[in-house]
């Protein structure tokens, strides 16, 4: 080194700083690249993506090589800067030269390349992979020794080099990924994906039709009354019971049966068409129940509590609406429980579930406690309210319009009040 001119040493120092910047930028780019996008690009055979993916399969070796190279060039740069300072200004200038080199390395070999790598990781990582991979093979014995020593030190503190952070995303992390997808996913599709992820947090008792609102067929009724009920049924599948829901028989598919119901003798045809009841525990998550409906090729189930008592009814359509929303843009046309008024308020039946209200009217009512509007109002007021009683919940004015049998039957909800 003493035989080299100052000009040559300055050129070597300049090259070493550039190499240090390359090592720093490559390290940050490799660690910043999105692993899932990288796999997609590797499968699509994007140039450099496959090599980068292979390097990241063993991050300890990659980091070992980059740090080895980065520290080597930085130490050489420090030595050369000291030699240059000694030749030009004497021993007193060595400390000043070290400080100046520190600033230069910090700005040009650390901060700038790393910032650029964070902003454009793929543009730096993919070309760098072509250079790093062959160099890693050449220096592998030395890198292996360094990694072995480092992993041994980690083992002394009970840390395994193989117990790195899992790349698998849980539902909350995946929800964050979907929310941050921004313009990459259409808003409606994004909402559907979020709703699918939320299914595991919602149980069937959150969306079921309450027991007192279940419409069914009493098999002990007069035959003509049964035929009339079937012809005027609002649902294609209806529960069949003997006198009360406690004595459930099964359910009937009304539309397929109407063509056969012409005479008294068809009562036997009616009985033969009854399918066995299907019971669902009230704590079953919606994602589980959706799969259960699919496996059993069913579309309707009776929700029971821990004692086997029927609490309500859940259908496949109810679960699908949790994902895609209502199958209409005009809730009032198909949901008689919610009617919009001319003044912008809504007349709502007390048995409507809070989740339905939130979904249809874009409210943010708390669903962790009571499941229906009636239950929410009773919990808030802590008594059976009289007609005309008003209460403010989550910024919404709610006026009780009708109560019957200790139950709030009709409520008028007014728009949000600040």
C-alpha contacts under 8 A as a table, 3 or more apart, distances in Angstrom:
res1	aa1	res2	aa2	distance
1	X	4	X	5.38
2	X	5	X	7.80
4	X	8	X	6.19
4	X	9	X	6.61
5	X	8	X	5.22
5	X	9	X	6.30
6	X	9	X	5.00
6	X	10	X	6.12
6	X	84	X	6.27
6	X	87	X	7.83
7	X	10	X	5.10
7	X	11	X	6.34
8	X	11	X	5.12
8	X	12	X	6.24
9	X	12	X	5.01
9	X	13	X	6.03
9	X	80	X	6.60
9	X	84	X	7.14
10	X	13	X	4.95
10	X	14	X	6.12
10	X	84	X	7.73
11	X	14	X	5.05
11	X	15	X	6.26
12	X	15	X	5.08
12	X	16	X	6.15
13	X	16	X	5.07
13	X	17	X	6.26
13	X	77	X	5.54
13	X	80	X	6.59
13	X	81	X	7.19
14	X	17	X	5.23
14	X	18	X	6.37
15	X	18	X	5.06
15	X	19	X	6.20
16	X	19	X	4.96
16	X	20	X	6.08
16	X	73	X	5.59
16	X	74	X	7.20
16	X	76	X	7.62
16	X	77	X	6.09
17	X	20	X	4.96
17	X	21	X	6.20
17	X	73	X	7.52
17	X	74	X	7.44
17	X	77	X	7.14
17	X	105	X	6.71
17	X	108	X	7.60
17	X	109	X	6.08
18	X	21	X	5.04
18	X	22	X	6.24
18	X	109	X	6.80
19	X	22	X	4.94
19	X	23	X	6.21
19	X	70	X	7.63
19	X	73	X	7.06
20	X	23	X	5.14
20	X	24	X	6.13
20	X	69	X	7.93
20	X	70	X	5.36
20	X	73	X	6.21
20	X	74	X	6.62
20	X	105	X	7.95
20	X	109	X	5.50
20	X	110	X	7.80
21	X	24	X	5.11
21	X	25	X	5.94
21	X	108	X	6.70
21	X	109	X	3.83
21	X	110	X	6.11
21	X	113	X	5.85
22	X	25	X	5.21
22	X	26	X	5.93
22	X	109	X	7.62
22	X	113	X	7.34
23	X	26	X	5.16
23	X	27	X	6.14
23	X	66	X	5.89
23	X	67	X	7.74
23	X	69	X	7.07
23	X	70	X	5.66
24	X	27	X	5.27
24	X	28	X	6.37
24	X	66	X	7.84
24	X	70	X	7.10
24	X	109	X	6.78
24	X	110	X	5.94
24	X	113	X	6.60
24	X	114	X	6.21
25	X	28	X	5.29
25	X	29	X	5.97
25	X	110	X	7.53
25	X	113	X	4.75
25	X	114	X	4.78
25	X	116	X	7.41
25	X	117	X	5.45
25	X	124	X	7.36
26	X	29	X	5.09
26	X	30	X	5.95
26	X	66	X	7.95
26	X	117	X	7.27
26	X	124	X	6.50
26	X	125	X	5.90
26	X	128	X	6.22
27	X	30	X	5.32
27	X	31	X	6.28
27	X	63	X	7.06
27	X	66	X	6.60
28	X	31	X	5.21
28	X	32	X	5.92
28	X	114	X	5.76
28	X	117	X	5.91
28	X	118	X	6.58
28	X	121	X	7.62
29	X	32	X	5.04
29	X	33	X	6.01
29	X	114	X	7.51
29	X	117	X	4.72
29	X	118	X	6.08
29	X	120	X	7.49
29	X	121	X	4.27
29	X	122	X	6.92
29	X	124	X	6.13
29	X	125	X	5.22
30	X	33	X	5.65
30	X	52	X	7.40
30	X	56	X	7.41
30	X	121	X	6.88
30	X	125	X	5.37
32	X	117	X	7.76
32	X	118	X	6.17
32	X	121	X	6.05
33	X	38	X	7.08
33	X	121	X	5.34
33	X	122	X	6.19
33	X	125	X	7.58
34	X	37	X	5.35
34	X	38	X	5.94
35	X	38	X	4.88
35	X	39	X	6.24
35	X	53	X	7.94
36	X	39	X	5.19
36	X	40	X	6.38
37	X	40	X	4.99
37	X	41	X	6.14
38	X	41	X	5.08
38	X	42	X	5.97
38	X	49	X	6.24
38	X	53	X	6.65
39	X	42	X	4.96
39	X	43	X	6.10
39	X	49	X	7.77
39	X	50	X	7.85
39	X	53	X	6.91
40	X	43	X	5.18
40	X	44	X	6.18
41	X	44	X	4.83
41	X	45	X	6.16
41	X	46	X	5.36
41	X	49	X	5.96
41	X	50	X	7.70
42	X	45	X	4.93
42	X	46	X	5.80
42	X	48	X	7.98
42	X	49	X	4.83
42	X	50	X	4.55
42	X	53	X	7.14
43	X	46	X	7.69
43	X	50	X	7.69
45	X	49	X	7.11
45	X	50	X	6.91
46	X	49	X	5.56
46	X	50	X	7.35
47	X	50	X	7.30
47	X	126	X	7.29
48	X	51	X	5.36
48	X	52	X	6.21
48	X	125	X	8.00
48	X	126	X	4.40
48	X	127	X	6.24
48	X	129	X	6.42
48	X	130	X	6.77
49	X	52	X	5.12
49	X	53	X	6.12
49	X	126	X	5.75
50	X	53	X	5.06
50	X	54	X	6.24
51	X	54	X	5.12
51	X	55	X	6.30
51	X	126	X	7.52
51	X	129	X	5.80
51	X	130	X	7.00
51	X	133	X	7.40
52	X	55	X	5.13
52	X	56	X	6.24
52	X	125	X	6.77
52	X	126	X	6.07
52	X	129	X	5.31
53	X	56	X	5.13
53	X	57	X	6.29
54	X	57	X	5.20
54	X	58	X	7.43
55	X	58	X	5.87
55	X	59	X	6.66
55	X	62	X	6.21
55	X	129	X	7.57
55	X	133	X	7.16
56	X	59	X	4.88
56	X	62	X	7.05
58	X	61	X	5.69
58	X	62	X	6.57
59	X	62	X	4.91
59	X	63	X	5.94
60	X	63	X	5.27
60	X	64	X	5.92
60	X	147	X	7.00
61	X	64	X	4.95
61	X	65	X	6.17
61	X	143	X	6.69
61	X	144	X	7.36
61	X	147	X	6.99
62	X	65	X	5.33
62	X	66	X	6.26
62	X	136	X	7.69
63	X	66	X	5.14
63	X	67	X	5.93
64	X	67	X	5.37
64	X	68	X	5.99
64	X	143	X	5.86
64	X	146	X	7.05
64	X	147	X	6.44
65	X	68	X	5.05
65	X	69	X	6.19
65	X	136	X	6.37
65	X	139	X	7.60
65	X	140	X	8.00
65	X	143	X	5.88
66	X	69	X	5.21
66	X	70	X	5.93
67	X	70	X	4.95
67	X	71	X	5.85
68	X	71	X	5.48
68	X	72	X	6.06
68	X	143	X	7.64
69	X	72	X	5.09
69	X	73	X	6.28
70	X	73	X	5.47
70	X	74	X	6.15
71	X	74	X	5.04
71	X	75	X	6.02
72	X	75	X	5.32
72	X	76	X	6.24
73	X	76	X	5.02
73	X	77	X	5.95
74	X	77	X	4.96
74	X	78	X	6.16
75	X	78	X	5.06
75	X	79	X	6.25
76	X	79	X	5.07
76	X	80	X	6.13
77	X	80	X	5.17
77	X	81	X	6.05
78	X	81	X	5.18
78	X	82	X	6.26
78	X	98	X	6.83
78	X	101	X	7.18
79	X	82	X	5.17
79	X	83	X	6.38
80	X	83	X	5.04
80	X	84	X	6.17
81	X	84	X	5.10
81	X	85	X	6.13
81	X	97	X	6.43
81	X	98	X	7.18
81	X	101	X	7.29
82	X	85	X	5.10
82	X	86	X	6.16
82	X	94	X	5.48
82	X	97	X	6.56
82	X	98	X	7.11
83	X	86	X	5.12
83	X	87	X	6.25
84	X	87	X	5.25
84	X	88	X	6.17
85	X	88	X	5.27
85	X	89	X	5.58
85	X	90	X	6.41
85	X	91	X	7.48
85	X	93	X	5.79
85	X	94	X	5.67
85	X	97	X	6.25
86	X	89	X	5.62
86	X	90	X	4.25
86	X	91	X	5.39
86	X	93	X	6.85
86	X	94	X	6.55
87	X	90	X	6.08
89	X	92	X	7.25
89	X	93	X	5.81
90	X	93	X	5.89
90	X	94	X	7.53
91	X	94	X	5.64
92	X	95	X	6.98
92	X	96	X	7.92
93	X	96	X	5.22
93	X	97	X	6.06
94	X	97	X	5.04
94	X	98	X	6.24
95	X	98	X	5.10
95	X	99	X	6.36
96	X	99	X	5.13
96	X	100	X	6.19
97	X	100	X	5.07
97	X	101	X	6.06
98	X	101	X	5.09
98	X	102	X	6.10
99	X	102	X	5.05
99	X	103	X	6.45
100	X	103	X	5.23
100	X	104	X	6.26
101	X	104	X	4.98
101	X	105	X	5.94
102	X	105	X	5.20
102	X	106	X	5.95
103	X	106	X	5.07
103	X	107	X	6.15
104	X	107	X	5.36
104	X	108	X	5.72
104	X	109	X	7.27
105	X	108	X	5.40
105	X	109	X	4.66
105	X	110	X	6.27
106	X	109	X	5.84
106	X	110	X	4.98
106	X	111	X	5.93
107	X	110	X	5.88
107	X	111	X	5.15
107	X	112	X	5.92
108	X	111	X	6.57
108	X	112	X	5.60
108	X	113	X	7.04
109	X	112	X	6.72
109	X	113	X	6.32
110	X	113	X	5.83
110	X	114	X	5.90
111	X	114	X	5.37
111	X	115	X	5.98
112	X	115	X	5.28
112	X	116	X	6.21
113	X	116	X	5.06
113	X	117	X	6.02
114	X	117	X	4.90
114	X	118	X	6.18
115	X	118	X	5.18
115	X	119	X	6.37
116	X	119	X	5.18
116	X	120	X	6.11
116	X	121	X	7.80
117	X	120	X	5.15
117	X	121	X	4.78
117	X	124	X	6.33
118	X	121	X	5.48
120	X	123	X	5.62
120	X	124	X	6.74
121	X	124	X	5.44
121	X	125	X	5.77
122	X	125	X	5.05
122	X	126	X	5.78
123	X	126	X	6.12
123	X	127	X	7.04
124	X	127	X	5.86
124	X	128	X	6.08
125	X	128	X	5.07
125	X	129	X	6.04
126	X	129	X	5.23
126	X	130	X	7.13
127	X	130	X	5.60
127	X	131	X	7.26
128	X	131	X	5.34
128	X	132	X	6.01
129	X	132	X	5.05
129	X	133	X	5.83
130	X	133	X	5.94
130	X	134	X	7.31
131	X	134	X	6.16
131	X	135	X	6.51
132	X	135	X	5.17
132	X	136	X	5.83
133	X	136	X	5.11
133	X	137	X	6.48
134	X	137	X	5.16
134	X	138	X	6.47
135	X	138	X	5.08
135	X	139	X	6.21
136	X	139	X	5.20
136	X	140	X	5.49
136	X	143	X	7.95
137	X	140	X	5.04
138	X	141	X	7.86
139	X	142	X	5.62
139	X	143	X	6.19
140	X	143	X	4.92
140	X	144	X	5.82
141	X	144	X	5.07
141	X	145	X	6.35
142	X	145	X	5.18
142	X	146	X	6.35
143	X	146	X	5.12
143	X	147	X	6.07
144	X	147	X	5.14
144	X	148	X	5.98
145	X	148	X	5.13
145	X	149	X	6.31
146	X	149	X	5.28
146	X	150	X	6.21
147	X	150	X	5.01
147	X	151	X	5.90
148	X	151	X	5.17
148	X	152	X	6.02
149	X	152	X	5.05
149	X	153	X	6.35
150	X	153	X	5.17
150	X	154	X	6.37
151	X	154	X	4.98
151	X	155	X	6.10
151	X	160	X	7.46
151	X	161	X	6.14
152	X	155	X	5.00
152	X	156	X	6.45
153	X	156	X	5.22
153	X	157	X	7.03
154	X	157	X	5.36
154	X	158	X	6.51
154	X	159	X	5.09
154	X	160	X	6.68
154	X	161	X	7.37
155	X	158	X	4.84
155	X	159	X	5.07
155	X	160	X	5.89
155	X	161	X	7.91
156	X	159	X	7.38
159	X	163	X	7.65
160	X	163	X	5.38
160	X	164	X	7.97
161	X	164	X	6.66
166	X	169	X	7.97
169	X	172	X	7.90
169	X	173	X	5.62
169	X	174	X	5.84
170	X	173	X	5.36
170	X	174	X	6.12
171	X	174	X	5.02
171	X	175	X	6.00
171	X	197	X	6.35
172	X	175	X	5.00
172	X	176	X	6.38
173	X	176	X	5.09
173	X	177	X	6.35
174	X	177	X	4.95
174	X	178	X	6.26
175	X	178	X	5.16
175	X	179	X	6.19
175	X	194	X	6.23
175	X	197	X	6.97
176	X	179	X	5.06
176	X	180	X	6.11
177	X	180	X	5.22
177	X	181	X	6.18
178	X	181	X	5.14
178	X	182	X	7.93
178	X	190	X	6.55
178	X	193	X	7.50
178	X	194	X	7.31
179	X	182	X	6.65
179	X	190	X	7.23
181	X	184	X	5.46
181	X	185	X	6.22
182	X	185	X	6.38
183	X	186	X	6.53
183	X	187	X	7.97
185	X	189	X	6.48
185	X	190	X	5.94
186	X	189	X	5.30
186	X	190	X	6.09
187	X	190	X	5.02
187	X	191	X	6.20
188	X	191	X	5.14
188	X	192	X	6.31
189	X	192	X	5.04
189	X	193	X	6.23
190	X	193	X	5.14
190	X	194	X	6.26
191	X	194	X	5.12
191	X	195	X	6.13
192	X	195	X	5.00
192	X	196	X	6.22
192	X	323	X	5.34
192	X	324	X	5.73
193	X	196	X	5.10
193	X	197	X	6.38
193	X	323	X	7.73
194	X	197	X	5.11
194	X	198	X	6.18
195	X	198	X	4.93
195	X	199	X	6.37
195	X	322	X	6.56
195	X	323	X	5.02
195	X	324	X	7.84
196	X	199	X	5.33
196	X	287	X	7.79
196	X	323	X	5.78
197	X	200	X	6.65
198	X	201	X	5.37
198	X	202	X	6.82
199	X	202	X	5.34
199	X	203	X	7.87
199	X	285	X	6.73
199	X	286	X	5.11
199	X	287	X	5.13
199	X	322	X	7.79
200	X	203	X	7.51
200	X	285	X	5.23
200	X	286	X	5.94
200	X	287	X	5.37
200	X	288	X	7.52
201	X	285	X	6.62
201	X	286	X	7.80
202	X	206	X	6.49
202	X	285	X	5.54
202	X	286	X	5.87
203	X	206	X	5.51
203	X	207	X	7.49
203	X	282	X	6.87
203	X	283	X	5.39
203	X	284	X	5.27
203	X	285	X	4.17
203	X	286	X	5.43
204	X	207	X	5.59
204	X	208	X	5.87
204	X	282	X	5.71
204	X	283	X	6.49
204	X	284	X	5.87
204	X	285	X	6.25
204	X	286	X	5.90
204	X	289	X	7.74
204	X	303	X	7.46
204	X	314	X	6.77
205	X	208	X	5.21
205	X	282	X	5.17
205	X	283	X	6.75
205	X	303	X	7.26
205	X	312	X	7.60
205	X	371	X	7.82
206	X	353	X	7.30
206	X	355	X	7.19
206	X	371	X	5.81
207	X	314	X	7.13
207	X	318	X	6.92
207	X	319	X	7.86
207	X	353	X	6.58
207	X	355	X	6.91
207	X	356	X	7.64
208	X	303	X	7.53
208	X	312	X	5.70
208	X	313	X	5.22
208	X	314	X	4.69
208	X	315	X	7.84
208	X	318	X	7.72
209	X	213	X	6.43
209	X	214	X	6.55
209	X	312	X	5.23
209	X	313	X	5.04
209	X	314	X	6.31
210	X	213	X	5.48
210	X	214	X	6.62
210	X	311	X	6.31
210	X	312	X	4.39
210	X	313	X	6.72
210	X	351	X	7.34
211	X	214	X	5.31
211	X	310	X	6.99
211	X	311	X	5.21
211	X	312	X	4.21
211	X	313	X	6.99
212	X	312	X	7.89
213	X	351	X	7.85
214	X	312	X	7.06
214	X	313	X	7.01
215	X	238	X	6.97
215	X	239	X	7.36
216	X	238	X	5.26
216	X	239	X	4.72
216	X	240	X	5.68
216	X	241	X	7.30
217	X	226	X	6.73
217	X	229	X	7.27
217	X	238	X	6.92
217	X	239	X	6.25
217	X	240	X	4.73
217	X	241	X	6.30
218	X	221	X	5.55
218	X	226	X	7.51
218	X	240	X	5.94
218	X	241	X	5.13
218	X	242	X	5.47
218	X	243	X	5.73
218	X	244	X	7.51
219	X	226	X	7.54
219	X	240	X	6.40
219	X	241	X	5.97
219	X	242	X	5.57
219	X	243	X	7.52
220	X	242	X	6.02
220	X	243	X	6.66
221	X	225	X	6.51
221	X	226	X	6.44
222	X	225	X	5.25
222	X	226	X	6.40
223	X	226	X	5.05
223	X	227	X	6.29
223	X	264	X	6.86
223	X	267	X	7.02
224	X	227	X	5.00
224	X	228	X	6.14
225	X	228	X	5.03
225	X	229	X	6.13
226	X	229	X	5.08
226	X	230	X	6.21
227	X	230	X	5.13
227	X	231	X	6.19
227	X	261	X	6.93
228	X	231	X	5.13
228	X	232	X	6.24
229	X	232	X	5.28
229	X	233	X	5.85
230	X	233	X	5.09
230	X	254	X	5.91
230	X	258	X	7.33
231	X	254	X	7.85
231	X	258	X	7.03
233	X	236	X	7.14
233	X	254	X	7.59
235	X	238	X	6.59
235	X	254	X	7.80
236	X	253	X	5.56
236	X	254	X	5.18
236	X	255	X	5.90
237	X	251	X	6.53
237	X	252	X	5.51
237	X	253	X	4.53
237	X	254	X	5.95
237	X	300	X	7.58
238	X	251	X	5.33
238	X	252	X	5.43
238	X	253	X	6.68
238	X	254	X	7.09
239	X	248	X	7.53
239	X	249	X	7.69
239	X	250	X	5.83
239	X	251	X	4.07
239	X	252	X	6.42
240	X	248	X	6.25
240	X	249	X	5.44
240	X	250	X	5.27
240	X	251	X	5.03
240	X	252	X	6.77
240	X	274	X	7.69
241	X	244	X	6.03
241	X	245	X	5.66
241	X	246	X	7.76
241	X	247	X	5.67
241	X	248	X	4.24
241	X	249	X	4.94
241	X	250	X	6.98
242	X	245	X	7.21
242	X	247	X	5.46
242	X	248	X	6.43
242	X	249	X	6.99
243	X	247	X	7.24
244	X	247	X	5.80
244	X	248	X	7.35
245	X	248	X	5.26
245	X	310	X	7.41
246	X	309	X	7.36
246	X	310	X	7.10
248	X	277	X	7.41
249	X	274	X	7.75
249	X	276	X	6.88
249	X	277	X	6.65
250	X	274	X	5.95
250	X	275	X	5.35
250	X	276	X	4.56
250	X	277	X	4.06
250	X	278	X	7.70
251	X	274	X	5.55
251	X	275	X	5.46
251	X	276	X	6.76
251	X	277	X	6.21
252	X	273	X	6.52
252	X	274	X	4.96
252	X	275	X	6.31
253	X	256	X	6.02
253	X	257	X	6.70
253	X	273	X	7.84
253	X	274	X	7.84
254	X	257	X	5.26
254	X	258	X	6.38
255	X	258	X	5.52
255	X	259	X	7.94
256	X	259	X	6.93
257	X	260	X	5.56
257	X	261	X	6.64
257	X	270	X	7.33
257	X	273	X	7.78
258	X	261	X	5.30
259	X	262	X	7.54
260	X	266	X	6.86
260	X	269	X	7.70
261	X	266	X	5.61
261	X	267	X	7.91
261	X	270	X	7.88
262	X	266	X	6.78
263	X	266	X	5.60
264	X	267	X	6.01
265	X	268	X	6.34
265	X	269	X	7.61
266	X	269	X	4.82
266	X	270	X	6.10
267	X	270	X	4.89
267	X	271	X	6.26
268	X	271	X	5.05
268	X	272	X	6.11
269	X	272	X	5.08
269	X	273	X	6.25
270	X	273	X	5.24
270	X	274	X	6.70
271	X	274	X	5.42
277	X	301	X	7.28
277	X	302	X	7.45
278	X	300	X	7.40
278	X	301	X	5.03
278	X	302	X	6.15
279	X	301	X	5.44
279	X	302	X	4.77
279	X	303	X	5.87
279	X	304	X	6.60
280	X	284	X	7.19
280	X	301	X	6.02
280	X	302	X	5.79
280	X	303	X	4.70
280	X	304	X	6.04
281	X	284	X	5.68
281	X	303	X	5.73
281	X	304	X	5.22
281	X	305	X	6.08
281	X	306	X	7.40
282	X	303	X	5.44
282	X	304	X	5.65
282	X	305	X	5.59
282	X	311	X	7.85
284	X	288	X	6.67
284	X	289	X	6.44
285	X	288	X	5.40
285	X	289	X	6.30
286	X	289	X	4.96
286	X	290	X	5.97
286	X	319	X	6.72
287	X	290	X	5.18
287	X	291	X	6.56
288	X	291	X	5.30
288	X	292	X	6.23
289	X	292	X	4.77
289	X	293	X	6.05
290	X	293	X	5.21
290	X	294	X	6.33
290	X	316	X	7.07
290	X	319	X	7.02
291	X	294	X	4.97
291	X	295	X	6.10
292	X	295	X	5.14
292	X	296	X	6.00
293	X	296	X	5.29
293	X	297	X	5.66
293	X	298	X	4.89
293	X	299	X	6.13
293	X	300	X	7.90
293	X	316	X	7.08
294	X	297	X	5.02
294	X	298	X	6.64
295	X	298	X	7.89
298	X	301	X	7.87
298	X	316	X	7.90
299	X	315	X	5.51
299	X	316	X	4.85
299	X	317	X	7.64
300	X	313	X	7.35
300	X	314	X	5.92
300	X	315	X	4.28
300	X	316	X	6.24
301	X	313	X	5.89
301	X	314	X	5.42
301	X	315	X	6.25
302	X	310	X	6.60
302	X	311	X	7.63
302	X	312	X	6.01
302	X	313	X	4.55
302	X	314	X	6.35
303	X	310	X	5.76
303	X	311	X	5.50
303	X	312	X	5.06
303	X	313	X	5.43
303	X	314	X	6.76
304	X	307	X	7.55
304	X	308	X	5.21
304	X	309	X	5.20
304	X	310	X	4.39
304	X	311	X	5.34
304	X	312	X	7.20
305	X	308	X	5.31
305	X	309	X	5.61
305	X	310	X	6.70
305	X	311	X	6.57
306	X	309	X	7.53
314	X	318	X	6.61
315	X	318	X	5.26
315	X	319	X	6.87
316	X	319	X	5.30
316	X	320	X	6.29
317	X	320	X	5.02
317	X	321	X	6.07
318	X	321	X	5.24
318	X	322	X	6.63
319	X	322	X	5.16
319	X	323	X	6.95
320	X	323	X	5.19
320	X	324	X	6.24
320	X	325	X	7.54
321	X	324	X	5.18
321	X	325	X	4.44
321	X	326	X	5.41
321	X	327	X	7.22
322	X	325	X	5.68
324	X	327	X	7.76
325	X	359	X	7.08
325	X	360	X	7.89
326	X	329	X	7.24
326	X	331	X	7.48
326	X	360	X	7.38
328	X	331	X	6.46
328	X	334	X	7.74
330	X	333	X	5.64
330	X	334	X	7.37
331	X	334	X	5.69
331	X	335	X	5.42
331	X	338	X	7.24
331	X	339	X	7.95
331	X	360	X	7.05
332	X	335	X	5.19
332	X	336	X	6.06
332	X	338	X	5.99
332	X	339	X	5.19
332	X	340	X	6.67
333	X	336	X	7.14
335	X	338	X	5.88
335	X	339	X	7.73
336	X	339	X	6.37
337	X	347	X	7.78
337	X	348	X	5.47
337	X	349	X	5.11
337	X	352	X	6.78
338	X	346	X	6.51
338	X	347	X	5.89
338	X	348	X	4.64
338	X	349	X	6.80
339	X	346	X	5.45
339	X	347	X	5.16
339	X	348	X	6.46
340	X	344	X	6.48
340	X	345	X	6.02
340	X	346	X	4.46
340	X	347	X	6.45
341	X	344	X	5.45
341	X	345	X	5.35
341	X	346	X	5.65
341	X	347	X	7.15
342	X	345	X	7.32
344	X	414	X	7.11
344	X	415	X	6.94
345	X	412	X	6.76
345	X	413	X	5.62
345	X	414	X	4.43
345	X	415	X	6.13
346	X	412	X	5.55
346	X	413	X	5.13
346	X	414	X	6.47
347	X	410	X	6.88
347	X	411	X	5.80
347	X	412	X	4.58
347	X	413	X	6.48
348	X	352	X	7.32
348	X	410	X	5.71
348	X	411	X	5.18
348	X	412	X	6.16
348	X	413	X	7.25
349	X	352	X	5.85
349	X	409	X	5.55
349	X	410	X	4.56
349	X	411	X	6.22
350	X	372	X	6.98
350	X	373	X	5.22
350	X	374	X	4.57
350	X	407	X	7.80
350	X	408	X	5.44
350	X	409	X	4.71
350	X	410	X	5.35
350	X	411	X	6.36
351	X	372	X	5.63
351	X	373	X	6.19
351	X	374	X	5.93
351	X	409	X	7.11
352	X	356	X	6.94
352	X	357	X	7.26
352	X	372	X	5.51
352	X	373	X	5.92
352	X	374	X	7.80
353	X	356	X	5.34
353	X	357	X	6.55
353	X	371	X	5.57
353	X	372	X	4.07
353	X	373	X	6.12
354	X	357	X	5.01
354	X	358	X	6.10
354	X	365	X	6.65
354	X	366	X	7.76
354	X	367	X	6.34
354	X	371	X	5.75
354	X	372	X	5.18
354	X	373	X	5.87
355	X	358	X	5.07
355	X	359	X	6.06
355	X	367	X	6.86
355	X	371	X	7.63
356	X	359	X	5.09
356	X	360	X	5.97
357	X	360	X	5.33
357	X	361	X	5.58
357	X	362	X	7.24
357	X	363	X	6.58
358	X	361	X	5.59
358	X	362	X	4.91
358	X	363	X	4.24
358	X	364	X	5.73
358	X	365	X	6.49
359	X	362	X	5.40
359	X	363	X	7.09
360	X	363	X	7.94
364	X	394	X	7.29
365	X	393	X	7.92
365	X	394	X	6.49
366	X	369	X	7.13
367	X	370	X	6.49
367	X	371	X	6.12
368	X	371	X	7.78
369	X	376	X	7.76
370	X	373	X	7.79
370	X	375	X	5.15
370	X	376	X	5.38
370	X	379	X	7.68
371	X	375	X	6.59
371	X	376	X	7.29
372	X	375	X	5.17
372	X	376	X	6.28
373	X	376	X	5.06
373	X	377	X	6.22
374	X	377	X	5.32
374	X	378	X	6.20
374	X	407	X	6.89
374	X	408	X	5.46
374	X	409	X	7.50
375	X	378	X	5.16
375	X	379	X	6.05
376	X	379	X	5.21
376	X	380	X	6.15
377	X	380	X	5.05
377	X	381	X	5.98
378	X	381	X	5.24
378	X	382	X	5.42
378	X	383	X	5.99
378	X	384	X	6.50
378	X	385	X	7.80
379	X	382	X	5.11
379	X	383	X	7.76
381	X	384	X	7.55
381	X	385	X	7.27
384	X	406	X	6.26
384	X	407	X	7.49
384	X	408	X	7.90
385	X	389	X	6.30
385	X	400	X	7.48
385	X	403	X	7.78
385	X	408	X	7.95
386	X	389	X	5.84
386	X	400	X	7.29
386	X	403	X	7.23
387	X	400	X	5.39
387	X	401	X	5.33
387	X	402	X	5.69
387	X	403	X	6.76
388	X	399	X	5.98
388	X	400	X	5.35
388	X	401	X	5.96
389	X	399	X	5.63
389	X	400	X	5.46
390	X	397	X	6.81
390	X	398	X	5.47
390	X	399	X	4.20
390	X	400	X	6.36
391	X	397	X	5.87
391	X	398	X	5.38
391	X	399	X	6.56
392	X	395	X	5.92
392	X	396	X	5.43
392	X	397	X	4.61
392	X	398	X	6.22
393	X	396	X	5.25
393	X	397	X	6.58
393	X	398	X	7.40
395	X	416	X	5.41
395	X	417	X	5.19
395	X	418	X	6.38
396	X	413	X	6.77
396	X	414	X	6.11
396	X	415	X	6.08
396	X	416	X	4.85
396	X	417	X	5.94
397	X	413	X	5.79
397	X	414	X	5.26
397	X	415	X	7.19
397	X	416	X	7.34
397	X	417	X	7.22
398	X	411	X	6.44
398	X	412	X	5.62
398	X	413	X	4.59
398	X	414	X	6.47
399	X	411	X	5.62
399	X	412	X	5.12
399	X	413	X	6.58
400	X	403	X	7.50
400	X	408	X	7.15
400	X	410	X	6.35
400	X	411	X	4.69
400	X	412	X	6.50
401	X	409	X	7.70
401	X	410	X	5.27
401	X	411	X	5.28
401	X	412	X	6.64
402	X	408	X	6.23
402	X	409	X	5.38
402	X	410	X	4.98
402	X	411	X	7.09
403	X	406	X	6.67
403	X	407	X	5.55
403	X	408	X	4.36
403	X	409	X	5.12
403	X	410	X	7.00
404	X	407	X	5.32
404	X	408	X	6.45
404	X	409	X	6.47
408	X	411	X	7.50
